[in-house]
Amino acid sequence: MTDPRVSAIAEELLTARKHAREAVTHPHQQPALRLDGLVRAFHQGTRRIDVLKGASVDILPGQAVALVGPSGAGKSTLLHIAGLLETPDSGHVIVNGRDCSGMGDADRTRVRRVEMGFVYQFHQLLPEFSALENVMIPQLIRGRSKSQAAERARELLGTLGLAERLEHRPAQLSGGEQQRTAIARALANSPRLILADEPTGNLDPYTAEHVFEALLHLIHTTGVAALIATHNMDLARRMDRVLRLEGGALVEVQPLGLT
Ligand SMILES: Nc1ncnc2c1ncn2[C@@H]1O[C@H](COP(=O)(O)OP(=O)(O)OP(=O)(O)O)[C@@H](O)[C@H]1O
Protein backbone atom coordinates (compact mmCIF):
# COMPACT_ATOMS: atom_id res chain seq x y z
CA MET A 1 0.00 0.00 0.00
CA THR A 2 1.24 3.51 -0.78
CA ASP A 3 2.38 5.53 2.20
CA PRO A 4 -0.32 8.24 2.75
CA ARG A 5 2.45 10.87 3.05
CA VAL A 6 3.65 9.93 -0.44
CA SER A 7 0.10 10.17 -1.79
CA ALA A 8 -0.34 13.57 -0.15
CA ILE A 9 2.91 14.87 -1.70
CA ALA A 10 1.98 13.42 -5.10
CA GLU A 11 -1.41 15.09 -4.93
CA GLU A 12 0.14 18.41 -3.91
CA LEU A 13 2.53 18.20 -6.85
CA LEU A 14 -0.21 17.30 -9.32
CA THR A 15 -2.35 20.22 -8.13
CA ALA A 16 0.59 22.60 -8.38
CA ARG A 17 1.36 21.41 -11.92
CA LYS A 18 -2.30 21.79 -12.90
CA HIS A 19 -2.29 25.38 -11.62
CA ALA A 20 0.96 26.11 -13.44
CA ARG A 21 -0.49 24.77 -16.72
CA GLU A 22 -3.73 26.68 -16.21
CA ALA A 23 -1.72 29.84 -15.72
CA VAL A 24 -0.67 29.52 -19.37
CA THR A 25 -4.28 29.87 -20.46
CA HIS A 26 -5.13 32.59 -17.89
CA PRO A 27 -2.42 35.12 -18.53
CA HIS A 28 -3.82 37.78 -16.19
CA GLN A 29 -0.82 37.39 -13.93
CA GLN A 30 2.23 39.54 -14.53
CA PRO A 31 4.97 37.43 -16.04
CA ALA A 32 8.01 36.91 -13.83
CA LEU A 33 10.01 37.06 -17.06
CA ARG A 34 9.12 38.44 -20.47
CA LEU A 35 11.55 38.08 -23.34
CA ASP A 36 10.46 40.26 -26.20
CA GLY A 37 11.96 39.94 -29.67
CA LEU A 38 15.52 39.07 -28.61
CA VAL A 39 18.05 39.30 -31.40
CA ARG A 40 21.71 38.33 -30.98
CA ALA A 41 24.41 37.66 -33.55
CA PHE A 42 28.09 36.83 -33.05
CA HIS A 43 30.84 37.82 -35.46
CA GLN A 44 33.81 35.63 -36.05
CA GLY A 45 36.17 37.12 -38.59
CA THR A 46 34.00 37.83 -41.58
CA ARG A 47 31.44 35.26 -40.52
CA ARG A 48 28.24 36.25 -38.79
CA ILE A 49 26.31 33.75 -36.67
CA ASP A 50 22.69 34.72 -36.11
CA VAL A 51 21.87 32.92 -32.88
CA LEU A 52 18.65 34.62 -31.74
CA LYS A 53 16.33 36.05 -34.35
CA GLY A 54 13.38 37.38 -32.41
CA ALA A 55 12.97 35.06 -29.40
CA SER A 56 9.95 35.93 -27.28
CA VAL A 57 8.13 34.33 -24.34
CA ASP A 58 6.24 35.11 -21.13
CA ILE A 59 6.92 32.96 -18.08
CA LEU A 60 4.46 33.20 -15.21
CA PRO A 61 5.15 32.70 -11.49
CA GLY A 62 5.22 29.04 -10.48
CA GLN A 63 5.94 27.73 -13.97
CA ALA A 64 8.80 25.33 -14.61
CA VAL A 65 9.71 25.88 -18.26
CA ALA A 66 12.15 23.68 -20.13
CA LEU A 67 14.41 25.24 -22.75
CA VAL A 68 15.49 22.65 -25.31
CA GLY A 69 17.21 22.64 -28.68
CA PRO A 70 20.25 21.09 -30.29
CA SER A 71 23.77 21.96 -29.28
CA GLY A 72 24.59 25.42 -30.60
CA ALA A 73 20.93 26.47 -30.88
CA GLY A 74 21.52 29.34 -28.46
CA LYS A 75 20.19 28.11 -25.12
CA SER A 76 23.11 29.45 -23.07
CA THR A 77 23.09 32.70 -25.02
CA LEU A 78 19.40 33.13 -24.26
CA LEU A 79 19.92 32.35 -20.55
CA HIS A 80 22.81 34.82 -20.33
CA ILE A 81 20.65 37.53 -21.84
CA ALA A 82 17.66 36.65 -19.63
CA GLY A 83 20.01 36.71 -16.63
CA LEU A 84 21.23 40.20 -17.60
CA LEU A 85 24.81 38.95 -18.03
CA GLU A 86 24.81 39.89 -21.71
CA THR A 87 22.84 42.45 -23.69
CA PRO A 88 20.93 41.54 -26.85
CA ASP A 89 21.50 43.39 -30.12
CA SER A 90 17.82 44.28 -29.90
CA GLY A 91 14.76 43.21 -27.94
CA HIS A 92 13.75 43.51 -24.31
CA VAL A 93 14.17 41.58 -21.08
CA ILE A 94 11.36 42.45 -18.69
CA VAL A 95 11.63 41.12 -15.14
CA ASN A 96 8.52 41.38 -12.99
CA GLY A 97 7.21 44.16 -15.18
CA ARG A 98 10.46 46.18 -15.29
CA ASP A 99 12.19 46.60 -18.61
CA CYS A 100 15.88 45.97 -17.91
CA SER A 101 17.03 46.71 -21.45
CA GLY A 102 18.33 50.21 -20.89
CA MET A 103 19.69 49.67 -17.38
CA GLY A 104 23.27 50.38 -16.36
CA ASP A 105 25.53 47.80 -14.76
CA ALA A 106 24.67 48.68 -11.15
CA ASP A 107 20.92 48.30 -11.71
CA ARG A 108 21.37 45.06 -13.65
CA THR A 109 23.45 43.65 -10.81
CA ARG A 110 20.78 44.68 -8.33
CA VAL A 111 17.99 43.02 -10.35
CA ARG A 112 20.11 39.87 -10.63
CA ARG A 113 20.76 39.78 -6.89
CA VAL A 114 17.25 40.59 -5.78
CA GLU A 115 15.03 38.95 -8.39
CA MET A 116 17.03 36.02 -9.76
CA GLY A 117 18.64 32.80 -8.69
CA PHE A 118 21.08 30.87 -10.88
CA VAL A 119 21.82 27.14 -11.03
CA TYR A 120 24.61 25.89 -13.28
CA GLN A 121 25.80 22.47 -14.36
CA PHE A 122 28.86 22.93 -12.20
CA HIS A 123 27.54 24.30 -8.95
CA GLN A 124 30.37 26.77 -8.23
CA LEU A 125 30.03 26.52 -4.46
CA LEU A 126 32.75 28.24 -2.44
CA PRO A 127 35.06 25.37 -1.42
CA GLU A 128 36.27 26.84 1.86
CA PHE A 129 32.77 27.34 3.27
CA SER A 130 30.25 24.82 4.63
CA ALA A 131 26.95 24.04 2.89
CA LEU A 132 25.18 26.24 5.46
CA GLU A 133 27.59 29.14 4.87
CA ASN A 134 27.30 28.81 1.09
CA VAL A 135 23.54 29.34 1.41
CA MET A 136 23.97 32.14 3.96
CA ILE A 137 26.45 34.21 1.94
CA PRO A 138 24.06 35.63 -0.70
CA GLN A 139 21.70 36.59 2.11
CA LEU A 140 24.45 38.36 4.07
CA ILE A 141 25.36 40.26 0.89
CA ARG A 142 21.72 41.36 0.74
CA GLY A 143 21.97 42.66 4.31
CA ARG A 144 20.19 39.93 6.26
CA SER A 145 21.44 39.31 9.81
CA LYS A 146 23.57 36.24 10.46
CA SER A 147 20.87 34.56 12.51
CA GLN A 148 18.13 35.19 9.92
CA ALA A 149 20.41 33.97 7.13
CA ALA A 150 21.30 30.82 9.06
CA GLU A 151 17.64 30.10 9.80
CA ARG A 152 16.65 30.44 6.15
CA ALA A 153 19.63 28.35 5.01
CA ARG A 154 18.75 25.59 7.50
CA GLU A 155 15.14 25.60 6.35
CA LEU A 156 16.05 25.35 2.65
CA LEU A 157 18.76 22.74 3.11
CA GLY A 158 16.36 20.75 5.31
CA THR A 159 13.67 20.85 2.60
CA LEU A 160 16.26 19.52 0.17
CA GLY A 161 17.15 16.63 2.49
CA LEU A 162 20.47 18.05 3.68
CA ALA A 163 19.69 18.67 7.35
CA GLU A 164 22.52 16.31 8.30
CA ARG A 165 25.05 17.94 6.00
CA LEU A 166 24.98 21.57 7.10
CA GLU A 167 28.58 21.70 8.28
CA HIS A 168 30.04 19.75 5.35
CA ARG A 169 32.26 21.58 2.90
CA PRO A 170 31.58 21.02 -0.81
CA ALA A 171 34.42 18.48 -1.10
CA GLN A 172 32.77 16.45 1.67
CA LEU A 173 29.43 16.33 -0.18
CA SER A 174 28.38 14.02 -3.01
CA GLY A 175 27.72 15.53 -6.47
CA GLY A 176 23.96 15.46 -5.90
CA GLU A 177 24.32 17.01 -2.45
CA GLN A 178 26.50 19.78 -3.87
CA GLN A 179 23.91 20.48 -6.54
CA ARG A 180 21.09 20.54 -3.99
CA THR A 181 23.15 23.01 -1.95
CA ALA A 182 23.50 25.12 -5.11
CA ILE A 183 19.71 25.03 -5.54
CA ALA A 184 19.25 26.13 -1.92
CA ARG A 185 21.73 28.96 -2.54
CA ALA A 186 19.82 30.04 -5.68
CA LEU A 187 16.59 30.23 -3.67
CA ALA A 188 18.12 31.80 -0.56
CA ASN A 189 16.95 35.34 -1.25
CA SER A 190 13.49 34.20 -2.41
CA PRO A 191 13.98 35.24 -6.04
CA ARG A 192 11.02 35.55 -8.40
CA LEU A 193 12.91 33.79 -11.18
CA ILE A 194 15.34 30.86 -11.40
CA LEU A 195 17.56 30.45 -14.45
CA ALA A 196 19.23 27.08 -14.76
CA ASP A 197 21.68 25.78 -17.37
CA GLU A 198 21.82 21.96 -17.44
CA PRO A 199 21.37 21.83 -13.65
CA THR A 200 21.65 18.04 -13.56
CA GLY A 201 24.00 17.63 -16.53
CA ASN A 202 26.99 16.38 -14.57
CA LEU A 203 25.07 13.91 -12.39
CA ASP A 204 24.34 10.22 -12.88
CA PRO A 205 20.72 9.52 -13.92
CA TYR A 206 19.61 8.40 -10.46
CA THR A 207 21.06 11.44 -8.69
CA ALA A 208 19.86 13.72 -11.49
CA GLU A 209 16.33 12.45 -10.91
CA HIS A 210 16.46 13.27 -7.20
CA VAL A 211 17.92 16.71 -7.73
CA PHE A 212 15.39 17.47 -10.47
CA GLU A 213 12.44 16.37 -8.31
CA ALA A 214 13.69 18.57 -5.48
CA LEU A 215 13.99 21.54 -7.82
CA LEU A 216 10.54 20.95 -9.33
CA HIS A 217 9.00 20.61 -5.88
CA LEU A 218 10.50 23.93 -4.78
CA ILE A 219 9.33 25.69 -7.95
CA HIS A 220 5.78 24.49 -7.42
CA THR A 221 5.63 25.14 -3.69
CA THR A 222 7.35 28.55 -3.64
CA GLY A 223 5.78 29.96 -6.83
CA VAL A 224 9.14 30.96 -8.28
CA ALA A 225 9.26 30.91 -12.10
CA ALA A 226 12.02 28.84 -13.69
CA LEU A 227 13.60 28.61 -17.12
CA ILE A 228 15.71 25.46 -17.28
CA ALA A 229 17.92 24.58 -20.26
CA THR A 230 18.33 20.84 -20.65
CA HIS A 231 19.27 18.15 -23.17
CA ASN A 232 17.37 15.60 -21.09
CA MET A 233 14.00 15.08 -22.79
CA ASP A 234 12.70 12.90 -19.94
CA LEU A 235 13.14 15.80 -17.55
CA ALA A 236 11.88 18.37 -20.07
CA ARG A 237 8.57 16.61 -20.61
CA ARG A 238 7.87 16.64 -16.89
CA MET A 239 8.00 20.41 -16.71
CA ASP A 240 4.92 22.59 -17.12
CA ARG A 241 5.96 23.94 -20.51
CA VAL A 242 8.63 23.18 -23.07
CA LEU A 243 10.17 25.81 -25.36
CA ARG A 244 12.36 24.75 -28.24
CA LEU A 245 14.88 27.12 -29.81
CA GLU A 246 14.34 26.69 -33.54
CA GLY A 247 15.97 28.93 -36.10
CA GLY A 248 16.62 31.56 -33.44
CA ALA A 249 13.01 31.72 -32.21
CA LEU A 250 11.25 30.11 -29.26
CA VAL A 251 8.58 27.62 -30.22
CA GLU A 252 6.20 26.15 -27.64
CA VAL A 253 5.99 22.37 -27.94
CA GLN A 254 3.78 19.89 -26.13
CA PRO A 255 5.71 18.21 -23.32
CA LEU A 256 4.16 14.82 -24.03
CA GLY A 257 4.93 15.04 -27.74
CA LEU A 258 8.67 15.48 -27.16
CA THR A 259 11.09 13.10 -28.78
N1 LIG B 1 31.15 34.74 -27.54
C1 LIG B 1 30.87 34.11 -28.66
N2 LIG B 1 31.54 34.40 -29.82
C2 LIG B 1 31.24 33.78 -30.98
N3 LIG B 1 30.28 32.82 -31.09
C3 LIG B 1 29.60 32.48 -29.99
C4 LIG B 1 29.87 33.10 -28.71
N4 LIG B 1 29.02 32.55 -27.80
C5 LIG B 1 28.28 31.64 -28.48
N5 LIG B 1 28.63 31.60 -29.77
C6 LIG B 1 28.01 30.75 -30.80
O1 LIG B 1 26.61 30.89 -30.71
C7 LIG B 1 25.95 29.65 -30.91
C8 LIG B 1 25.04 29.34 -29.75
O2 LIG B 1 25.83 29.02 -28.61
P1 LIG B 1 25.16 28.58 -27.21
O3 LIG B 1 26.28 28.28 -26.28
O4 LIG B 1 24.19 29.62 -26.80
O5 LIG B 1 24.40 27.24 -27.65
P2 LIG B 1 23.68 26.14 -26.74
O6 LIG B 1 22.35 25.87 -27.34
O7 LIG B 1 23.72 26.56 -25.30
O8 LIG B 1 24.65 24.89 -26.97
P3 LIG B 1 24.97 23.64 -26.00
O9 LIG B 1 23.71 22.85 -25.90
O10 LIG B 1 26.04 22.91 -26.76
O11 LIG B 1 25.45 24.19 -24.68
C9 LIG B 1 27.05 28.63 -31.14
O12 LIG B 1 27.19 28.43 -32.53
C10 LIG B 1 28.29 29.28 -30.57
O13 LIG B 1 29.45 28.85 -31.23
The ligand as an SDF file (V2000), in Angstrom:
LIG
                    3D

 31 33  0  0  0  0  0  0  0  0999 V2000
   31.1490   34.7410  -27.5380 N   0  0  0  0  0  0  0  0  0  0  0  0
   30.8740   34.1070  -28.6580 C   0  0  0  0  0  0  0  0  0  0  0  0
   31.5400   34.3990  -29.8180 N   0  0  0  0  0  0  0  0  0  0  0  0
   31.2440   33.7790  -30.9760 C   0  0  0  0  0  0  0  0  0  0  0  0
   30.2790   32.8250  -31.0950 N   0  0  0  0  0  0  0  0  0  0  0  0
   29.6010   32.4850  -29.9910 C   0  0  0  0  0  0  0  0  0  0  0  0
   29.8680   33.0980  -28.7140 C   0  0  0  0  0  0  0  0  0  0  0  0
   29.0220   32.5520  -27.7980 N   0  0  0  0  0  0  0  0  0  0  0  0
   28.2810   31.6440  -28.4780 C   0  0  0  0  0  0  0  0  0  0  0  0
   28.6290   31.6010  -29.7690 N   0  0  0  0  0  0  0  0  0  0  0  0
   28.0110   30.7500  -30.7990 C   0  0  0  0  0  0  0  0  0  0  0  0
   26.6140   30.8930  -30.7050 O   0  0  0  0  0  0  0  0  0  0  0  0
   25.9480   29.6490  -30.9140 C   0  0  0  0  0  0  0  0  0  0  0  0
   25.0420   29.3370  -29.7470 C   0  0  0  0  0  0  0  0  0  0  0  0
   25.8320   29.0160  -28.6060 O   0  0  0  0  0  0  0  0  0  0  0  0
   25.1620   28.5840  -27.2120 P   0  0  0  0  0  0  0  0  0  0  0  0
   26.2760   28.2850  -26.2760 O   0  0  0  0  0  0  0  0  0  0  0  0
   24.1860   29.6170  -26.8030 O   0  0  0  0  0  0  0  0  0  0  0  0
   24.4010   27.2420  -27.6530 O   0  0  0  0  0  0  0  0  0  0  0  0
   23.6840   26.1380  -26.7370 P   0  0  0  0  0  0  0  0  0  0  0  0
   22.3480   25.8740  -27.3390 O   0  0  0  0  0  0  0  0  0  0  0  0
   23.7200   26.5630  -25.3040 O   0  0  0  0  0  0  0  0  0  0  0  0
   24.6470   24.8940  -26.9690 O   0  0  0  0  0  0  0  0  0  0  0  0
   24.9730   23.6390  -26.0010 P   0  0  0  0  0  0  0  0  0  0  0  0
   23.7070   22.8510  -25.9010 O   0  0  0  0  0  0  0  0  0  0  0  0
   26.0390   22.9080  -26.7590 O   0  0  0  0  0  0  0  0  0  0  0  0
   25.4540   24.1930  -24.6830 O   0  0  0  0  0  0  0  0  0  0  0  0
   27.0540   28.6350  -31.1430 C   0  0  0  0  0  0  0  0  0  0  0  0
   27.1920   28.4340  -32.5330 O   0  0  0  0  0  0  0  0  0  0  0  0
   28.2910   29.2800  -30.5660 C   0  0  0  0  0  0  0  0  0  0  0  0
   29.4480   28.8520  -31.2320 O   0  0  0  0  0  0  0  0  0  0  0  0
  1  2  1  0
  2  3  1  0
  2  7  2  0
  3  4  2  0
  4  5  1  0
  5  6  2  0
  6  7  1  0
  6 10  1  0
  7  8  1  0
  8  9  2  0
  9 10  1  0
 10 11  1  0
 11 12  1  0
 11 30  1  0
 12 13  1  0
 13 14  1  0
 13 28  1  0
 14 15  1  0
 15 16  1  0
 16 17  2  0
 16 18  1  0
 16 19  1  0
 19 20  1  0
 20 21  2  0
 20 22  1  0
 20 23  1  0
 23 24  1  0
 24 25  2  0
 24 26  1  0
 24 27  1  0
 28 29  1  0
 28 30  1  0
 30 31  1  0
M  END
$$$$
